[in-house]
Amino acid sequence: MILNDGSHRTEPATTAGEREMLDGWLDYHRSTLAWKCEGLSDEQLRSTPLLPSELSLLGLVRHMAEVERYWFREIMLGEELPELFCTADDPDGDFHITGEDTWTEAEQAWRTEAERARQAVAGRSLDLTSSAESHRRGEVFSLRWVYTHMIEEYARHNGHADLLREHLDGATGE
């Protein structure tokens, strides 16, 4: 499947090596989220049709920008970066959409963070571990764990995106 932005949504080869498999599934899920947002108006992207939940497609994209940034750059590389959409006063700010927030801004932040995440870990061993100081509870993570967690994070939120999209315009699909 070719998406509007020219990217492809393809599953990795069933016999791929571990790194190719992890990269492939992560990119597949990134593309799935983009696909779920394609062709919708700004109003639809910010809509929260699953009340009382505050979930919107715009919020999910903002959240995934934060998550990409956090796990790959802050945790794995130890970079100290400001939050994109969250604050100390609003730790769930990625999901709290205001009238000033735009799809263009959210999508650009998400695509930028995904690309920076790719660059941050390119060529690094899956056995690379984070520093205990990079995590709030002092835990250490392998890059392999972070990849697996990110695939899980996208898969879970893509399920939310499926439900949101179906409520918005009836579109369904895996």
Residue frames as qw, qx, qy, qz and C-alpha x, y, z in Angstrom:
[[0.000, 0.890, 0.455, 0.000, 0.00, 0.00, 0.00],
 [0.399, 0.242, -0.012, 0.884, 1.35, 3.43, -0.93],
 [0.174, -0.711, -0.496, 0.467, 0.35, 6.25, 1.41],
 [0.253, 0.938, 0.227, 0.069, -0.38, 9.81, 0.33],
 [0.225, -0.895, 0.326, 0.205, 3.07, 10.92, 1.47],
 [0.585, 0.612, -0.519, -0.117, 4.65, 8.37, -0.88],
 [0.216, -0.438, 0.841, -0.234, 5.71, 5.96, 1.85],
 [0.633, 0.007, -0.707, -0.316, 4.90, 2.27, 1.75],
 [0.640, -0.372, 0.459, -0.492, 3.16, 0.17, 4.34],
 [0.783, 0.237, -0.562, -0.123, 4.70, -3.28, 4.07],
 [0.844, -0.502, 0.174, -0.076, 5.33, -6.04, 6.56],
 [0.085, -0.688, 0.708, 0.138, 8.92, -7.19, 6.98],
 [0.633, 0.255, -0.700, -0.212, 10.00, -10.44, 5.36],
 [0.870, -0.405, -0.023, -0.279, 9.03, -13.47, 7.42],
 [0.925, -0.063, -0.104, 0.360, 12.64, -14.66, 7.39],
 [0.200, 0.850, -0.200, 0.444, 14.34, -11.32, 8.05],
 [0.533, 0.077, -0.582, 0.610, 17.13, -11.05, 10.58],
 [0.330, -0.601, -0.592, 0.424, 16.39, -9.65, 14.01],
 [0.143, -0.425, -0.044, 0.893, 17.35, -6.02, 13.34],
 [0.128, -0.058, -0.582, -0.801, 15.66, -5.92, 9.95],
 [0.300, -0.491, -0.808, -0.125, 12.56, -7.47, 11.52],
 [0.264, -0.606, -0.468, 0.586, 12.43, -4.95, 14.37],
 [0.041, -0.303, 0.198, 0.931, 13.04, -1.99, 12.05],
 [0.156, -0.180, -0.746, -0.622, 10.47, -3.37, 9.63],
 [0.277, -0.585, -0.762, 0.032, 7.70, -3.85, 12.19],
 [0.197, -0.565, -0.287, 0.748, 8.32, -0.47, 13.75],
 [0.042, 0.199, -0.375, -0.904, 8.13, 1.24, 10.34],
 [0.190, -0.351, -0.836, -0.377, 5.04, -0.79, 9.49],
 [0.250, -0.661, -0.643, 0.295, 3.29, 0.51, 12.61],
 [0.119, -0.449, 0.005, 0.886, 4.46, 4.07, 11.98],
 [0.110, -0.010, -0.617, -0.780, 2.95, 3.81, 8.50],
 [0.207, -0.493, -0.841, -0.079, -0.25, 2.35, 9.92],
 [0.148, -0.643, -0.423, 0.622, -0.77, 5.39, 12.13],
 [0.005, 0.319, -0.309, -0.896, -0.16, 7.70, 9.16],
 [0.142, -0.203, -0.821, -0.515, -2.66, 5.69, 7.11],
 [0.174, -0.587, -0.762, 0.213, -5.32, 5.97, 9.82],
 [0.088, -0.650, -0.201, 0.727, -4.99, 9.77, 9.68],
 [0.192, -0.026, 0.575, 0.795, -4.97, 10.12, 5.88],
 [0.084, -0.392, -0.653, -0.643, -7.67, 12.10, 4.17],
 [0.295, -0.700, -0.620, 0.198, -9.31, 13.50, 7.30],
 [0.044, 0.843, 0.072, 0.531, -10.03, 17.15, 7.99],
 [0.178, 0.364, -0.550, 0.730, -8.35, 19.02, 10.82],
 [0.593, -0.314, 0.176, -0.720, -11.68, 18.94, 12.63],
 [0.944, -0.056, -0.262, -0.190, -11.90, 15.15, 12.30],
 [0.656, 0.287, -0.541, 0.442, -8.29, 14.66, 13.42],
 [0.001, -0.306, 0.515, -0.800, -8.91, 16.64, 16.61],
 [0.699, -0.308, -0.211, -0.610, -12.32, 15.05, 17.26],
 [0.084, -0.236, 0.886, -0.391, -12.80, 12.88, 20.38],
 [0.636, -0.106, -0.402, -0.650, -15.71, 10.62, 19.35],
 [0.666, -0.132, -0.730, 0.079, -15.12, 7.95, 22.01],
 [0.276, -0.567, 0.291, -0.720, -16.37, 9.84, 25.04],
 [0.286, -0.953, -0.014, 0.100, -15.56, 9.99, 27.87],
 [0.773, -0.125, 0.206, 0.587, -12.08, 9.33, 26.44],
 [0.037, 0.877, -0.107, -0.467, -10.04, 12.35, 25.35],
 [0.571, -0.128, 0.638, 0.500, -8.38, 10.34, 22.58],
 [0.531, 0.778, 0.022, -0.334, -8.11, 11.92, 19.16],
 [0.870, 0.339, 0.094, 0.346, -5.99, 11.00, 16.17],
 [0.222, 0.839, -0.210, 0.451, -4.18, 14.32, 16.55],
 [0.548, -0.702, 0.371, -0.262, -3.47, 13.48, 20.18],
 [0.960, -0.078, 0.240, 0.123, -2.20, 10.00, 19.29],
 [0.685, 0.584, -0.045, 0.434, 0.23, 11.46, 16.76],
 [0.077, -0.839, 0.308, -0.442, 1.46, 14.04, 19.27],
 [0.796, -0.495, 0.319, -0.142, 1.84, 11.28, 21.87],
 [0.944, 0.142, 0.148, 0.259, 3.88, 9.11, 19.52],
 [0.394, 0.771, -0.207, 0.456, 6.17, 12.05, 18.75],
 [0.409, -0.744, 0.390, -0.358, 6.82, 12.34, 22.50],
 [0.927, -0.226, 0.296, -0.041, 7.33, 8.58, 22.84],
 [0.815, 0.476, -0.048, 0.328, 9.77, 8.34, 19.91],
 [0.136, 0.809, -0.306, 0.482, 11.78, 11.22, 21.37],
 [0.614, -0.630, 0.352, -0.321, 11.76, 9.81, 24.90],
 [0.950, -0.157, 0.268, 0.021, 12.74, 6.20, 24.29],
 [0.835, 0.396, 0.048, 0.380, 15.24, 6.51, 21.49],
 [0.348, 0.685, -0.178, 0.615, 16.96, 9.80, 22.28],
 [0.377, -0.720, 0.297, -0.501, 16.43, 10.51, 25.96],
 [0.888, -0.350, 0.270, -0.127, 16.61, 6.96, 27.30],
 [0.940, 0.172, 0.109, 0.273, 18.97, 5.26, 24.84],
 [0.568, 0.525, -0.086, 0.628, 21.29, 8.18, 24.10],
 [0.482, -0.483, -0.403, 0.610, 20.90, 10.09, 27.36],
 [0.149, 0.388, 0.197, 0.888, 19.99, 13.35, 25.61],
 [0.037, -0.491, -0.572, 0.656, 18.30, 15.96, 27.77],
 [0.007, 0.289, 0.542, 0.789, 15.43, 17.29, 25.70],
 [0.339, 0.083, 0.343, -0.872, 12.40, 19.40, 26.52],
 [0.426, 0.396, 0.800, -0.149, 8.94, 17.92, 26.15],
 [0.107, 0.203, 0.573, 0.787, 7.21, 18.66, 22.87],
 [0.363, -0.478, -0.453, -0.659, 3.61, 18.91, 24.04],
 [0.662, -0.549, -0.499, 0.103, 3.60, 17.98, 27.73],
 [0.035, 0.679, -0.325, 0.657, 4.45, 20.18, 30.69],
 [0.163, 0.046, -0.811, 0.560, 4.91, 19.72, 34.42],
 [0.403, 0.124, 0.356, -0.834, 1.42, 21.21, 34.87],
 [0.818, 0.313, 0.062, -0.478, -0.05, 19.01, 32.11],
 [0.359, -0.397, 0.820, 0.201, 1.88, 15.73, 31.81],
 [0.514, 0.356, 0.771, 0.121, -0.78, 14.49, 29.34],
 [0.169, 0.685, -0.043, -0.708, -0.57, 17.65, 27.24],
 [0.046, -0.183, 0.798, 0.572, 0.06, 15.57, 24.12],
 [0.012, 0.423, 0.894, 0.147, -3.58, 14.46, 24.33],
 [0.004, 0.745, 0.451, -0.492, -5.01, 17.84, 25.36],
 [0.379, 0.351, 0.465, 0.719, -5.68, 19.61, 22.08],
 [0.018, 0.621, 0.274, -0.734, -6.36, 23.34, 22.00],
 [0.517, 0.793, 0.287, -0.144, -7.74, 25.51, 19.21],
 [0.078, 0.875, -0.408, -0.248, -4.19, 26.62, 18.42],
 [0.513, -0.298, 0.781, 0.195, -2.87, 23.09, 17.83],
 [0.627, 0.529, -0.251, -0.514, -2.68, 21.99, 14.21],
 [0.970, 0.118, 0.212, 0.028, -2.35, 18.74, 12.35],
 [0.603, 0.713, -0.234, 0.270, 0.53, 20.18, 10.34],
 [0.145, -0.743, 0.537, -0.373, 2.50, 20.92, 13.51],
 [0.789, -0.300, 0.480, -0.239, 1.75, 17.52, 15.08],
 [0.935, 0.336, 0.101, 0.056, 2.50, 15.51, 11.95],
 [0.446, 0.762, -0.355, 0.307, 5.77, 17.37, 11.36],
 [0.360, -0.651, 0.573, -0.343, 6.88, 16.85, 14.96],
 [0.897, -0.098, 0.400, -0.161, 6.02, 13.14, 14.77],
 [0.853, 0.499, -0.023, 0.150, 7.75, 12.54, 11.43],
 [0.197, 0.804, -0.446, 0.341, 10.79, 14.50, 12.61],
 [0.535, -0.537, 0.576, -0.306, 11.04, 12.52, 15.84],
 [0.957, 0.106, 0.266, -0.053, 10.64, 9.19, 14.03],
 [0.691, 0.647, -0.191, 0.259, 13.44, 10.14, 11.63],
 [0.061, -0.759, 0.521, -0.386, 15.66, 11.35, 14.47],
 [0.800, -0.321, 0.452, -0.228, 14.98, 8.08, 16.29],
 [0.928, 0.356, 0.046, 0.097, 16.04, 6.10, 13.20],
 [0.436, 0.743, -0.341, 0.377, 19.24, 8.15, 12.96],
 [0.407, -0.705, 0.450, -0.369, 19.93, 7.90, 16.70],
 [0.779, -0.272, 0.551, -0.124, 20.08, 4.11, 16.69],
 [0.798, 0.565, -0.187, -0.099, 21.27, 3.37, 13.16],
 [0.614, 0.498, -0.558, 0.254, 24.11, 0.91, 13.27],
 [0.279, -0.519, 0.612, -0.527, 23.97, 0.52, 17.05],
 [0.266, 0.031, -0.962, 0.057, 23.91, -2.92, 18.61],
 [0.610, -0.483, -0.408, -0.478, 20.60, -4.21, 19.94],
 [0.729, -0.324, -0.483, 0.361, 22.61, -5.09, 23.06],
 [0.164, 0.395, -0.183, 0.885, 23.36, -1.40, 23.70],
 [0.376, -0.612, -0.663, 0.211, 22.03, -0.44, 27.11],
 [0.070, -0.856, -0.105, -0.501, 20.86, 2.87, 28.48],
 [0.221, 0.288, -0.572, 0.735, 22.30, 4.60, 31.48],
 [0.299, -0.509, -0.764, 0.262, 20.46, 4.18, 34.78],
 [0.107, -0.393, -0.218, 0.887, 20.50, 7.98, 35.09],
 [0.135, -0.033, -0.491, -0.860, 18.42, 8.42, 31.93],
 [0.440, -0.430, -0.705, -0.353, 15.29, 6.80, 33.43],
 [0.368, -0.622, 0.128, -0.680, 13.26, 8.27, 36.29],
 [0.879, -0.418, 0.085, -0.212, 13.31, 4.96, 38.21],
 [0.249, -0.693, 0.669, 0.096, 16.94, 4.22, 37.44],
 [0.882, 0.145, 0.447, -0.029, 16.14, 1.25, 35.20],
 [0.108, -0.490, 0.662, 0.556, 18.48, 0.15, 32.41],
 [0.778, 0.456, 0.299, -0.312, 17.07, -0.84, 29.01],
 [0.496, -0.110, 0.655, 0.560, 18.57, -2.60, 26.02],
 [0.261, 0.315, -0.351, -0.842, 17.94, -1.19, 22.57],
 [0.226, -0.131, -0.922, -0.287, 16.24, -4.53, 21.78],
 [0.064, -0.499, -0.755, 0.420, 13.78, -3.90, 24.64],
 [0.130, 0.499, 0.071, -0.854, 13.11, -0.36, 23.41],
 [0.250, 0.125, -0.675, -0.683, 12.35, -1.59, 19.89],
 [0.219, -0.305, -0.925, -0.047, 9.99, -4.23, 21.25],
 [0.031, -0.536, -0.551, 0.638, 8.31, -1.69, 23.51],
 [0.169, 0.389, -0.189, -0.886, 7.89, 0.80, 20.65],
 [0.263, -0.066, -0.821, -0.502, 6.29, -1.85, 18.43],
 [0.195, -0.457, -0.836, 0.233, 3.90, -2.67, 21.30],
 [0.002, 0.494, 0.275, -0.825, 3.20, 1.02, 21.91],
 [0.250, 0.228, -0.442, -0.831, 2.34, 1.64, 18.27],
 [0.253, -0.190, -0.909, -0.273, 0.28, -1.55, 17.97],
 [0.111, -0.505, -0.724, 0.456, -1.81, -0.59, 21.01],
 [0.103, 0.543, 0.115, -0.825, -2.37, 2.96, 19.84],
 [0.196, 0.118, -0.668, -0.708, -3.07, 1.83, 16.28],
 [0.140, -0.409, -0.902, 0.006, -5.93, -0.16, 17.76],
 [0.002, 0.630, 0.409, -0.661, -7.21, 3.07, 19.26],
 [0.096, 0.386, -0.366, -0.841, -6.71, 4.76, 15.88],
 [0.092, -0.183, -0.899, -0.386, -8.81, 2.01, 14.23],
 [0.083, -0.609, -0.747, 0.252, -11.71, 2.73, 16.56],
 [0.011, -0.608, -0.094, 0.788, -11.40, 6.50, 16.19],
 [0.075, 0.216, -0.598, -0.768, -11.30, 6.30, 12.40],
 [0.091, -0.348, -0.905, -0.225, -14.30, 3.98, 12.24],
 [0.066, -0.684, -0.577, 0.442, -16.31, 6.39, 14.41],
 [0.040, -0.537, 0.122, 0.834, -15.23, 9.37, 12.31],
 [0.433, 0.442, -0.366, -0.695, -16.04, 8.15, 8.82],
 [0.924, 0.105, 0.185, -0.318, -16.77, 4.43, 8.94],
 [0.568, 0.598, -0.565, -0.012, -13.40, 3.45, 7.44],
 [0.841, -0.410, 0.348, -0.070, -12.07, 0.13, 8.66],
 [0.763, 0.525, -0.359, 0.117, -9.06, -1.98, 7.82],
 [0.870, -0.328, -0.164, 0.329, -6.13, -3.65, 9.43]]
